[in-house]
Amino acid sequence: MSDDYKEFRKILLMVYRLHERGYQRLRIAPGLSPSGVYWRCSIAPVTNMLQGDGAMLADFDGLAALYTTGQGQQFFDWPDAVGASPDRLADMFPERFADIAAAGFGSDWQYAGWYQEMLRMTEPDALPFAYSDGFNEDIEGLPCVCGSEAAPVIIPRPPPGLAGAGSAFESGQLASGAMADSAKSTVHPTRSDNT
């Protein structure tokens, strides 16, 4: 992963701006690609996040928008996103992912509070992740990949999502590599395996 972590954090800041605009039911599901080279961050409504782990998608075929650092500053493969501020990205997201934004509209103060604390703890250039191929299940929170300025940190896990048992993840049908492949093929079918 390049050392453009502050640029990649625009996705996290975009979600914060969306929370300010009333989309507090939008959540992040961050992870690392199988190679560990790319950070991924899916944006989904609370209804597509696991009850057992509020940082994990329940259904990769459901409502979720995937960003990967393999896209660089072309967030969500939007050519006009290069150089966009988090505020501008927050303008674009509901226009381009209307179904996800609609499902994410509403109050979720518990998550919004957790999110603000996560942003504070990861300043200025750390990126949390909830899954990777080598993820240590014994870790109590979300570890981070850090740029050159952030100290290593583990973030407490977010509040639970609303998707119950029976999802592909909770039933054991998906391992971290399969989750990555599923997310990749659902949102960006032409992207290479490692982004």
Secondary structure, DSSP 8 states (H G I E B T S, - for coil): --S-HHHHTHHHHHHHHHHHTTBTTEEEEEEE-TTSS-EEEEEEEGGGBBSS-TTSBS-TTSS-EEEEGGGTTSGGG-GGGTT--HHHHHHHHHHHSHHHHHHT-B--HHHHHHHHHHHHHHTTTEEE-S--TT--TT-SSEEEEE-SS----EE------SB-TTSTTTTT---HHHHHHHHHHHH-TTS-TT-
